[in-house]
Amino acid sequence: MRNTLLSLLALAALAAPLSAQGSELKGKYYFKKSCKACHVPGQPGKEVTPLVKTQAQWKAYFAAGKHNQGKEKLGTGTTVKPDQMKDIMTFLIAHASDSPQPMTCGG
Ligand code: HEC
């Protein structure tokens, strides 16, 4: 038991520098879970995928933190926590239209 705890602590320490940048994989999950409901064709948010912006545009978008044509704070009405929003940002930037791996699906 004690060893398990120690190795968990060691893992957490190793993972810490990575999480400072956000996790692309988690971001994909949170994007699907918290954003996609409104962001598929035919829904009020219209289709949003990583491809709708360039990397620079996504960075600027998250830096501004405004959503829904600037009417509200990004994340309003979702259960997304700040660190999860960072993961979503990491995912969207990693697959933006001018990224090395553009991705249409996002869910
Ligand atoms: C409750 C529904 C809803 C949820 C959940 C939602 N959005 Fe939106 N989103 C909208 C609406 C409505 C618009 C405005 C669409 C329009 O008319 O242009 C929008 C617009 C956008 C836009 C286009 C630029 C803008 O802000 O107008 C982006 C990018 C975006 N949302 C990203 C996200 C992300 C990332 C998440 C998850 C953290 C998310 N949305 C969750 C409803 C939602």
Boltz pocket constraint, residues with backbone or C-beta under 6 A from the ligand:
constraints:
  - pocket:
      binder: B
      contacts: [[A, 30], [A, 31], [A, 34], [A, 35], [A, 36], [A, 37], [A, 38], [A, 39], [A, 44], [A, 45], [A, 46], [A, 48], [A, 61], [A, 66], [A, 67], [A, 68], [A, 69], [A, 70], [A, 74], [A, 75], [A, 76], [A, 77], [A, 78], [A, 80], [A, 88]]
      max_distance: 6.0
